[in-house]
């Protein structure tokens, strides 16, 4: 189980590497965005060039990925 620091701002690359360490960072982030595409609150995150993910966005991602698995 991954221990997240909910007070920290992670980069998209860090999150991709933590969740899918066996994949390239770019492919892993694209996979995360596909798995979370139903999360309307994250559309801005996935469409933006921003490199970081806010803690509240990370919580939504982790919840969505846990429900997929």
C-alpha positions as CSV (number, residue, x, y, z in Angstrom):
1,X,0.0,0.0,0.0
2,X,1.3,3.4,-1.0
3,X,1.7,5.9,1.8
4,X,0.9,9.3,0.4
5,X,1.8,12.6,2.1
6,X,-1.5,14.5,1.6
7,X,0.1,17.8,2.5
8,X,2.6,17.6,-0.3
9,X,2.3,18.6,-3.9
10,X,3.6,15.8,-6.2
11,X,4.5,16.2,-9.8
12,X,2.6,14.2,-12.4
13,X,5.9,12.3,-13.1
14,X,6.3,11.4,-9.5
15,X,2.7,10.1,-9.2
16,X,3.1,8.1,-12.4
17,X,6.3,6.5,-11.2
18,X,4.9,5.7,-7.8
19,X,1.7,4.1,-9.1
20,X,3.1,2.3,-12.1
21,X,6.9,1.9,-11.5
22,X,7.2,-0.7,-14.2
23,X,6.0,1.7,-17.0
24,X,7.6,4.9,-18.5
25,X,6.4,8.0,-16.8
26,X,4.6,9.4,-19.8
27,X,2.8,6.1,-20.5
28,X,1.9,5.7,-16.9
29,X,0.5,9.2,-16.6
30,X,-1.6,8.7,-19.8
31,X,-2.9,5.4,-18.3
32,X,-3.8,7.2,-15.0
33,X,-5.7,9.9,-17.0
34,X,-7.6,7.3,-19.0
35,X,-8.6,5.4,-15.8
36,X,-9.7,8.6,-14.2
37,X,-11.5,10.2,-17.2
38,X,-14.9,9.8,-15.6
39,X,-13.8,12.2,-12.8
40,X,-15.1,15.5,-14.0
41,X,-13.3,17.4,-11.4
42,X,-9.9,16.4,-12.9
43,X,-10.5,17.4,-16.6
44,X,-8.6,20.6,-16.1
45,X,-5.7,18.7,-14.6
46,X,-5.4,16.2,-17.5
47,X,-5.8,18.8,-20.2
48,X,-3.4,21.3,-18.7
49,X,0.4,21.5,-19.1
50,X,0.7,22.0,-15.4
51,X,3.4,19.7,-14.0
52,X,2.0,19.3,-10.5
53,X,-1.0,17.7,-8.8
54,X,-2.7,19.4,-5.9
55,X,-3.4,17.2,-2.8
56,X,-7.2,17.3,-3.3
57,X,-6.7,16.1,-6.9
58,X,-4.4,13.3,-5.8
59,X,-7.1,12.1,-3.4
60,X,-9.6,11.9,-6.3
61,X,-7.1,10.0,-8.4
62,X,-6.2,7.5,-5.7
63,X,-9.9,6.9,-4.9
64,X,-10.7,6.4,-8.6
65,X,-7.8,4.0,-9.1
66,X,-8.7,2.0,-6.0
67,X,-12.3,1.7,-7.3
68,X,-11.0,0.5,-10.7
69,X,-8.8,-2.2,-9.2
